[in-house]
Every structure is written in C-alpha cells, then in structure tokens.
Amino acid sequence: MKNLVYICLFVTSILIGQTKNFTETDLNIPSVKVTVNGTLLMPIAIEKPKLIILIPGSGPTDRNGNQGQIQTNATKYLAEALSDKKIATYRFDKSALALSKQKDFKEESVVFDDFIVDAKSIVAFFKKDKRFSKIIVAGHSQGSLVAMLVANQVDGYISLDGAGRPIDEVLLEQIDKQAPFLTEQTKVVLDSLKQDLLVKDVNPMLVSIFRPSVQPFIMNWMRYNPQSEIQKVTVPILIINGTKDIQVPETDAELLSKANPKSTLKIITNMNHIFKEIKGDIQENMASYTNPNLPIMPILAESVIEFVNKI
C-alpha cells in the first residue's frame, strides 16, 4: 500500500509537470490574396496579456518553423515557452503554402510585399481584439524584415536572426563562399534584377536560386535595406542572434543595432539559426535542422520575456 502511494504521487507529479499554462486555438485571418492560417496560444487566467505575433522565415515555412525535410519545431517551441510564461502568441503558416495549393497558382505572382500585406492584415486583426494590452511583432530570418516594416503599427519589435544587409548582398556573399566560380555570374544576375530586368538564361547551377519564376520575388525583396528600414522604427527594439548561426552571422545583428542605437542587442552563445544549442561542429549544426525533438535554448525565451515585460 505504501509503495502504491509513492507510485501515485510520482504519476501525479509527472502530470503536473506536463500541464500547459495556456489554451491553444486555430485562428485563420483574412488577408488580401489568401486567408492566413495560424495558432493562437492564450495564457490561462491572465487578463489582457501582451501578444507576440511570430512571423516566419524564408521558404514555404509553416507555423511551427518547418518546411519539407527541414523539421525543427523552432517556432512552435518558442511560442509555447512564451505562452507558458503569461505572454500570448500567434504563429502562422506563410501564405505561399496556401497559394501554392490553388489551381491557377503561378510562382512568379508571389512577391515579397505579399508577406508585408499579410503581416499588416494580422496586426490590424489583433488591434481590434480588445483582449490584449500590447502587441509585439517578432520576425525570424526573412520575417525579421517583414516585422520591421510593420513595427511602427504595434508596441514593440523583435528581430530573430534577421539579416542586416539587402538580400542581394547576402546571396552574393553566400555563393562566393560556397561556389566562388559562380560569383561573377551571380553578380550579372543581381545587377540585372536591380535594374528591374529579368534574366532568361540562368546558369543551371544557379537555377534553384534564380529561376525566372522566382526572380520577381527577389527583385521586390532586394529593394529593402534592413539598415535603412530599422532607422525608421520608433518602438522598442530587441535584436537577437546566435554565435553558431551559419545562415545569418552575428555581425548582421550588430549592423542592425548600429543603425538604430536605441535598440537592445542580445548575442546568445552557441545558439544557431533555429534557436538550438550547438556545442560542436558544422555537422552537429546541420543535423539540428532535421531533429524536431531538439529543444530551443531557454535563454532565448527568457530574453524575449524580459524585453516584453518592459514594454
């Protein structure tokens, strides 16, 4: 009987540890081209919590931070960590996922500005919702720039691993490092796109990046310089990057911070682009992109919470 009591107490402690401090609801928000599909987490027993809108990164990324073989659950884990600490969160699938399922979908019809429109629609929706005391936008990677461009419509802005340079500079740097023999051809393509001229004949080795159907998107995207845009942001700013980020180096975060000296800069040791702790080499880093069970670093959520609580 005594052993049974201990077992019951042990099981109870496990159940208590697994109890979530938030409710989870699917919430779809109309935008211009498509309805944005997402998930709202509401902390339990908190009157008028602050809300963080999590804007996803590049590619056909879903609300959890996953796309294709890249399975990280990074955004899901961050949202849950924040909502577990009394902050409401809304995360969503990129509209490209819904658009690509339409019968008449054409890739060339999608441009970067579409994501800005979606973000504005989401912000407008929640500004009408009187359940929240403050609204903060937090953008990851490509989403950092999207969030930056709507930041003045809300109460705070967070850049998570966001580039500090225009996308053409980032692409040229990446290609120069990985395939320097393609650098000159890349410059030719980018120079043409800067002049709003599409490139029909692209080197087969560059087609995955610069195929004609995606060139309008890149052309639109490269018009925005993050350093210039962040200078326009007047709400509180938090810029976060990790020392093990192999996609966006911490120097980009420093460029953003320098462009807006009123911002708060947080560099997290050993954090990679998808918020995971990496103590080893590039192989460990790459492997984390296909391990959805790997948790995010607690210090990330702690840093966001500290910032939000001051707004």
N, C-alpha and C positions, 0 to 999 in steps of 0.2 A: 504493500500500500504506500509505503514511504517512497519507494522508487517511482511509483506511478505519479505521485505528486510532483516529484522532480521533473519527470518527463513532461507533464502538463505545463509546468512553469517554463520549461525550456521551449516548448512549442509556442506558448503564448508570447514569449519574448521575441521569437522569430517573427510572428505575425505583427507584433507592434513595430518591429524594425522595418517591415515591409509596407506599413501603412503610408499612403500618399497624403500629403497635406494640401492637395489641390484636386479639382474636378477637371475632367477632360471632355471637350465638346468639339465636334466637327463644325466648322463655320465657313461658309462659302460667301464671298464678297464680289458683287458685280463690278467689272471693270469695263473698259471701252471695247476691246476685242474679244474678251473671254471672261468667264467667271473664275476668280481666284479661289482655289480650294485649300483650306488650311485647318489648323487645330488651335483652339483657344484653351489655355490652362488657366484656371482661376483658383487662387489660394482660398482655402476654406476659412470661413469666419473672419475675413478681413474686409472691413468696409472701405470702399473706394480705393483699391490698391493701385499702385503705379503699374503701367503696362509697357512692356518692351515688345516692339514689332521686330522680329528677326528676319532679315532679308537675305536670301540665299546667294551663293556664289555662282561662278560661271558654269555653263553647260546645262543640260536638262536635269537640273537638281531638284529633288523632291523636298518636302518639308522637314525630313529627318537628316538631310545632308547627304543623300545617296543618289547615285546615278550609274546605271549599268553595272559594271564589275566593281566600281568604287562603292564600297559599303562601309560607312564609318559611323553612322548614327550620331555624328558630332552635334548637329543642331538639336536633335531630339534630347540628347543628354544635357546640353546646356539649358534648354528650355525647362526641363524637369528640375534641374538643380536650382534654377532661379525661382520657379514657381513653388518649389518646396520651401523657399525662404521668403514667402509672402509677396512675391512680385508676379503679376500676371504676365503671360507671354502668348504671343500669336506667331506661329510659324506657318509657312505655306509653300505649296508646290509652285515652281516657276511656271508662268503662263505658257511657255513654249511646250510643256508637256501636254497641256490640253489642246493647244493649237495644232500640234503635230498629229492629233487623232482626227482632225476634221478632214473630210473627203477632199476638199479643194485646197488643202494646205500646200503652200509653197514656201520653202525655206527663205527665199530672198525677200519675202514680205515681212520678215521679222527684223526689227531694228532695235538698237539699244534703248532708244527713247520709249519703246513699249514697256520696258521694265520700270521706267520712271513713272509712266502713266499708271501702271498697276500699283506702285507704291503710294502715289497720290490718292488713288481710289481707296486704298486700305486706310490711310491716315484719315481721310475725310469721313469714312465709315465710323471709325472709332472716336473721332472728335464729337460725333453726335451721340455717342454712347456715354451716358452720364455715370456709369459705374466706375470710371477710372479718374483718379486725381491728377495724374500726369501721364504723358505719352512720350516714350523714348524710342528712336529708331536705331537699330544695331545691324550693320551690314557686314557680311563676311565676304572677303576677297572681292570679286566684282561687285557684290552687293554693298560694299563699303562706299563706292562711288554713287551708287543708286541712292543709298540712305543719305549721303552727303547732300545730294541735290534736292532733297525734301526736308532736310533737317530744320530749316527755319519755320516750318509749319508745325513743329512739335516742341517739346520742352528739353530735349537732350539728344545727343548724337554719339554713337559708339562705332569706331572703326575696328573691325576684327580682321587682322591680316590683310589690310587693304593696300593696294599699290599707291605709291606716291608720285608716279610718273604716268604720262599718257600711255595708252596701250601699245602704240607703235614702238615706243622706246623699249617697253618691256618685252615685246615679241622679238625685236631685233637683238636684244641682249641674250635672250634665251636661245635663239637659233645660233647666234655667234658662239655661244659656249658649247652647245651640243653638236652643231654641224657647221663649223666655220666656213666650209667650202660652199655653203648656201647663203652666206652673209650678203654678198653683192646682189644676188638675185632677189633676196628679201628686200633690200633697200629699194630696188627698182619697183617692186610691187607696192611697197608702202608709200613711196613718193607719188606714184600714180593715184593711189587712193586719197592721198592728201589733197590732190587736185580734183577730187570727185570724178576720177576716171577709172572705170572698171577695167580689169586685166583679164582678157580672154584666155591667153596662153600662159598657163602657170606650170612651172617645173613639177613633174609628177611627184617629186619628193616633198613638195610644199602644198600639194592639193588638199591635204587634210586640214590645213590651216587657212589657206587662201582660195579654196574652191570658189568659182564665180557666184554661187548661190549664197555664200556667207559674206562676201565682200561688202554688200550694202550695210550689214551689221557692223563690221569692223570700221567702215568708213564713218558711220554715225558715232560709234564709240570713241574713236580717236580724236574727235573734236573737243573732248573734255579733258582738261588738265587738272588732276586732283589737287595740285598745289594752289592753283588759281581758285578753284571752287571752294576749298576749305577756308580760304581767306574771307569768303562771304558768309560763313556760318557764324551766327551770333549767339547761339545757345551753348550751354556747357558741352565740352567735347572730351571724350576719352579715346585714346588711340592705343590699341593693344597689338603686340606682335610677339613672336617666339623666336628664340635663338636657333631653333632647329627647323625653321621654316625653309624648305627647299624651293618654294614657289614664289614667295614674296619675302625678300630679306628684310631684316630689321632696319636697315638703312632707309627703306621706303617709309617706315613709320616715323623715322627721325626727320625725313623731308616734310612729311605732313605736319609734324609737331612744330618744326621751324617755321613753316608757312603760316601757322596760327599759334603764336606764342601763348595764348590764353588756354590752350589745350593741356590735358594731362596725358603724359606718355607713360605707358607701362610695358616694359620688356620682360617677358616671362622666360626664365632659363629652362632650356630643354623642351620647350613646347614647339610642336611642329604646326603645319598649316591647318591641320584638322583637330587641333586642340589636345593632341595626345602627347604624353611624355616619352621622349626618345633619349635614351642614355647611350646608345650605341652608334653604329654607322648608318650609311645610306640604305643598306639592305633592311635594317630594322625600321627605318623611316618609311620606306616604300611598302613594307609588309603591313604597316598600320592602316593603310588605305583599303585593305580587304579584310579587316578584322573588326566587325561591327560590335563585338563584345568588349573591346578595349575601352575603358572609361576615359573621360576627358580629365584634364588636370583640375583639381579642386580650386586652385588659386585663380583660375580664370573666372569662375562664377563668383568667387569671393571679391575679386577686383571689380567686377561689374556691379555687384550688390553695393559695395562701398561707395561707388560713384553715384549710383541711382539714389541711394538713401540721402545724398547731399543735395539733390535737386528739389 
